[in-house]
């Protein structure tokens, strides 16, 4: 079957048509089969009463998805069905992503649809689409959002991914201040599932690189799901330039823009979430790269050569030496006593200390985190529906 029998494409000229065909063939060739690709042609009009959620938590409503170039057929309420999908909720995220909850009318199943909105650099965007598709099409784990298929639209960048349904984002739950999220037994369950997911990824030689609340979903049953592999890389792969929208969950080596890093960056990020669940806030209120580094140094102290000599080889380290004057070193315990409204067990604090080690080589692997005494002691973990 011709690619253009699968992809509904309206070419503006022969050159664009040829370019699209080349890209489409490359995209389809790395899919499992042609059935992963579905076409549609109806363009969504303005929809009154659409349920939009500010998942970014900054008070701004998401843009009407009809303003994007991606054509989405919609059936909401009593509206006439057009195409294969029905959408009920749209999330506007910090990243250039439109995230929809909906229903696949053809297969009669609930879905999550992800549309990427960044089109300023088409070449980079196409590379990102192909890169992520290669990774997500290989993953199959209960704690990773399951990929169903690719949808191709009418232009080079009109590509979206369809995943299994989700209940909501961790970032949404945090912004809504749902107290269940902070119960010790729920925290333990979240961290067990997060480390389990990371162990699976790392075993398959994949580094996520962007573990943060916006990239963690929960199923309606409460099961944790990692998603958004746009920034991911494989072990040994040449570093890719990625747009960073959230620095607070990045390890120091990533903040220093090192090209030499390993899966331990995900352990640091997971630990940022671990501490946030206990403190009910991130330990660093600032968002810029330099401000986040400053916040880390104030909490952990400035790195010492006998602990992490490589740090002093990073570009720009001389500009940070002013923080070497901080006399306190590693005040995590005191910080928790001051700002945490609950008793945190010594085992939980020990795991936090280990995962916040400056030297990546000394941070525990995900599978070792799961063997830590914290996951054995009371209270036992408890999965709860958070919606």
C-alpha positions in Angstrom: 0.0 0.0 0.0 1.2 3.5 -0.8 2.3 5.7 2.1 -0.3 8.2 0.9 -3.1 5.7 1.2 -2.2 5.6 4.9 -1.4 9.3 5.4 -3.9 11.9 4.4 -1.5 14.5 3.0 -2.4 17.6 1.0 0.8 18.6 -0.7 1.4 22.3 -1.4 4.0 21.5 -4.1 5.9 18.5 -5.5 9.0 19.2 -3.4 7.1 19.2 -0.1 5.3 16.0 -1.2 8.6 14.3 -1.9 10.1 15.5 1.4 7.1 14.3 3.3 7.2 10.9 1.6 10.8 10.4 2.5 10.2 11.3 6.2 7.0 9.3 6.4 8.8 6.2 5.0 11.5 6.6 7.6 9.0 7.0 10.4 7.0 4.0 9.3 10.0 1.9 8.8 10.8 2.0 12.5 7.3 1.2 13.6 6.4 -2.4 14.2 4.0 -2.4 11.2 1.9 -0.1 9.1 -1.1 -0.7 11.4 0.6 1.5 13.9 -0.3 4.5 11.7 -3.8 5.9 11.5 -4.9 8.8 9.3 -7.6 11.4 9.7 -8.5 14.7 7.9 -11.1 16.7 9.8 -9.8 19.9 11.4 -11.1 20.7 14.8 -13.2 23.9 15.2 -13.6 25.9 18.3 -15.3 23.9 21.0 -17.3 25.6 23.7 -17.1 24.2 27.2 -14.0 22.2 26.6 -12.5 21.0 29.9 -9.0 22.5 30.0 -6.6 21.9 32.9 -3.6 24.1 33.8 -1.2 21.2 34.6 1.7 23.6 34.5 0.3 25.3 37.6 1.2 28.8 36.6 -2.4 30.2 36.2 -2.5 30.2 32.4 -5.1 28.3 30.5 -4.0 26.0 27.6 -4.4 27.4 24.1 -7.3 26.1 22.1 -5.9 23.1 20.3 -7.6 24.3 17.1 -5.0 27.0 16.9 -2.4 24.4 16.3 -1.6 23.0 12.9 -2.4 19.4 14.0 -5.9 18.4 12.7 -7.9 16.6 15.4 -11.4 15.2 14.8 -13.5 15.7 17.9 -16.8 14.5 19.3 -17.8 16.1 22.6 -21.2 15.9 24.2 -23.8 15.9 21.5 -21.6 17.1 18.8 -21.5 15.1 15.6 -18.7 12.5 15.4 -15.9 13.3 13.0 -13.0 11.0 12.6 -11.9 8.3 15.0 -11.4 10.1 18.2 -13.3 11.9 21.0 -11.5 14.3 23.4 -12.7 15.5 26.7 -9.7 17.1 28.5 -6.7 19.0 27.3 -3.7 19.7 29.5 -1.3 22.6 28.8 2.2 21.6 30.0 5.4 23.5 30.6 6.9 21.6 27.7 5.6 22.4 24.2 3.2 19.5 24.4 -0.6 19.2 24.2 -1.9 16.3 26.2 -5.4 15.0 25.7 -7.6 12.5 27.4 -10.0 10.9 25.0 -11.6 7.8 23.5 -10.7 5.9 20.4 -14.1 5.4 18.7 -12.8 2.8 16.2 -11.3 0.5 18.8 -13.7 1.5 21.6 -11.0 2.3 24.1 -9.8 5.2 26.3 -6.6 6.8 25.2 -4.0 9.4 25.9 -3.0 11.5 22.9 0.2 13.5 22.9 0.8 16.3 20.3 4.1 18.2 20.2 3.7 21.9 19.5 7.2 23.0 18.9 7.7 23.9 15.2 10.3 26.6 15.2 13.0 24.3 14.0 11.4 21.6 11.7 14.6 19.6 11.2 15.1 19.2 15.0 11.5 18.5 15.5 11.5 15.7 13.0 14.6 14.2 14.5 13.0 14.3 18.0 9.8 12.6 16.7 11.8 9.8 15.1 14.1 9.5 18.2 11.2 9.2 20.6 9.2 6.8 18.4 12.2 4.5 18.2 12.4 4.3 22.0 8.7 4.1 23.0 7.9 1.5 20.4 10.4 -0.8 22.2 9.1 -0.4 25.8 6.7 -2.7 27.5 6.5 -2.3 31.3 3.6 -1.8 33.7 5.2 1.4 35.0 5.9 2.9 31.6 3.0 4.5 29.6 2.2 2.0 26.9 2.5 3.2 23.3 -0.4 2.2 21.0 0.2 3.9 17.6 1.3 6.9 15.6 -1.1 9.3 13.9 0.1 11.2 10.9 -1.7 14.3 9.7 -1.3 16.7 6.8 2.1 18.3 7.1 5.7 17.2 7.9 5.2 17.9 11.6 1.6 16.7 12.0 2.5 13.6 14.0 1.1 12.5 17.4 1.4 9.5 19.6 -1.4 7.5 21.1 -0.9 5.8 24.4 -2.9 3.9 27.0 -5.3 6.0 29.1 -4.1 7.7 32.3 -5.9 9.1 35.4 -3.8 12.3 35.8 -0.4 13.8 36.1 1.7 14.0 39.3 2.1 17.7 38.6 -1.6 18.1 38.5 -2.0 16.3 41.8 0.6 18.5 43.4 -1.0 21.7 42.1 -4.4 20.5 43.4 -2.8 19.7 46.8 -4.4 16.3 47.1 -3.2 15.1 50.5 -3.3 11.4 49.7 -0.1 11.9 47.6 1.8 12.7 50.8 0.8 9.7 53.0 3.9 7.7 53.9 2.5 4.5 52.6 1.6 6.1 49.3 5.1 7.8 49.0 6.7 4.4 49.5 4.5 2.9 46.7 5.3 5.7 44.4 9.0 5.4 44.9 9.0 1.7 44.6 7.2 1.9 41.2 9.4 4.8 40.1 12.7 2.9 40.9 11.2 -0.2 39.3 10.5 1.7 36.1 14.0 3.2 36.1 15.5 -0.2 36.7 13.6 -1.5 33.6 14.8 1.5 31.5 18.4 1.2 32.6 18.4 -2.5 32.1 17.4 -1.8 28.5 20.2 0.8 28.3 17.9 3.9 28.2 18.4 7.0 30.3 15.2 9.1 30.6 17.0 12.4 31.5 13.8 14.3 32.4 12.2 12.6 35.4 9.9 15.2 37.0 6.3 15.4 38.2 5.1 16.5 34.7 6.5 13.3 33.2 4.9 11.0 35.7 1.3 9.9 35.2 -1.0 7.7 37.4 -3.5 5.3 36.0 -7.0 5.4 37.4 -6.0 2.5 39.7 -3.1 4.5 41.1 -0.3 2.7 39.2 2.6 5.0 38.3 3.5 5.5 34.6 6.6 7.2 33.3 6.1 9.0 29.9 7.7 11.7 27.6 10.9 10.2 26.2 11.7 13.2 24.1 14.9 13.9 26.1 15.9 10.2 26.5 19.1 8.8 25.2 20.6 5.3 25.0 23.8 4.2 26.8 26.8 5.3 24.7 24.7 7.4 22.4 26.2 10.7 21.3 24.6 13.5 23.5 21.6 15.2 21.9 20.7 18.8 22.4 17.4 19.0 24.1 15.2 21.9 25.3 15.0 22.0 29.1 11.9 23.4 30.7 12.6 22.4 34.2 16.0 22.4 35.9 15.1 21.7 39.5 15.1 17.9 39.0 18.4 17.8 37.1 21.6 16.4 38.6 24.6 18.7 39.0 26.4 17.1 36.1 23.5 17.9 33.8 23.2 21.4 35.2 26.9 21.8 34.5 26.1 20.7 30.9 28.5 17.8 31.0 28.4 15.4 28.0 29.7 12.6 30.2 26.9 11.2 32.3 25.1 7.9 32.9 21.8 6.5 34.3 22.6 8.0 37.8 21.1 11.3 36.6 17.7 9.6 36.8 18.4 8.5 40.4 19.1 12.1 41.4 15.9 13.2 39.7 13.8 10.5 41.4 15.3 11.6 44.7 14.2 15.2 44.1 10.7 13.8 43.8 11.2 11.6 47.0 12.2 14.7 49.0 9.4 16.8 47.5 6.8 14.2 48.6 8.0 14.4 52.2 8.5 18.2 52.3 5.3 19.0 50.2 7.5 21.4 48.3 10.7 21.3 46.2 13.8 22.2 48.3 14.7 24.8 45.6 12.0 27.4 44.9 14.0 29.0 42.0 13.8 27.6 38.5 16.9 29.0 36.6 20.0 26.8 36.1 22.3 29.0 38.2 19.6 29.4 40.9 19.1 25.6 41.1 22.8 25.1 41.5 22.9 27.6 44.3 20.0 25.9 46.0 21.8 22.5 45.8 25.0 24.0 47.2 23.1 25.6 50.1 21.5 22.2 51.0 24.4 19.8 50.2 27.4 22.1 50.5 29.9 22.8 47.7 31.5 19.6 46.2 34.9 18.6 47.5 37.7 17.4 45.4 38.2 14.2 47.5 34.5 13.4 46.9 34.1 14.4 43.2 37.2 15.6 41.5 35.6 15.6 38.1 33.3 18.5 39.1 36.3 20.9 39.0 36.9 20.1 35.3 33.5 21.3 34.1 33.3 24.6 32.1 32.2 27.5 34.2 33.1 25.9 37.6 35.3 28.9 38.5 32.2 31.2 38.4 30.7 28.9 41.1 33.6 29.0 43.5 31.9 31.8 45.5 29.7 29.1 46.9 32.8 27.3 48.3 32.6 29.8 51.1 29.5 28.2 52.5 30.7 26.8 55.8 27.8 24.3 56.3 28.1 21.0 54.5 25.0 18.8 53.9 22.3 20.1 56.0 19.5 17.8 54.7 18.7 16.4 58.1 18.4 19.8 59.7 16.3 21.0 56.7 13.9 18.1 57.1 13.5 18.7 60.8 12.7 22.3 60.1 10.3 22.0 57.1 8.9 18.4 57.2 5.6 18.2 59.2 6.1 14.4 59.7 8.6 12.1 61.2 10.9 10.7 58.4 12.5 7.3 59.4 16.3 7.0 59.5 16.1 4.5 56.6 14.2 7.0 54.4 16.8 9.7 55.2 19.6 7.3 54.5 18.2 6.5 51.0 17.8 10.3 50.4 21.4 10.9 51.4 22.7 8.1 49.1 20.7 9.3 46.1 22.0 12.8 46.5 25.6 11.9 46.4 27.5 14.3 44.2 29.7 11.7 42.6 27.5 9.8 40.1 29.7 6.7 40.5 28.7 6.4 44.1 24.9 6.9 43.7 23.0 3.6 44.0 21.5 1.9 41.0 17.8 1.6 40.8 17.8 -2.1 41.7 19.8 -1.4 44.8 17.5 1.3 45.8 14.7 -1.2 45.8 16.7 -3.4 48.2 17.1 -0.6 50.7 15.7 -1.3 54.2 13.3 1.7 53.6 11.2 -0.5 51.4 11.0 -3.3 54.0 10.2 -1.3 57.2 6.7 -0.2 58.2 4.5 1.2 56.9 4.1 -1.0 54.0 3.5 0.7 50.6 -0.1 1.2 49.6 -1.3 2.1 46.1 -4.2 4.5 46.3 -6.4 6.0 43.6 -5.5 9.7 43.7 -8.4 11.0 41.6 
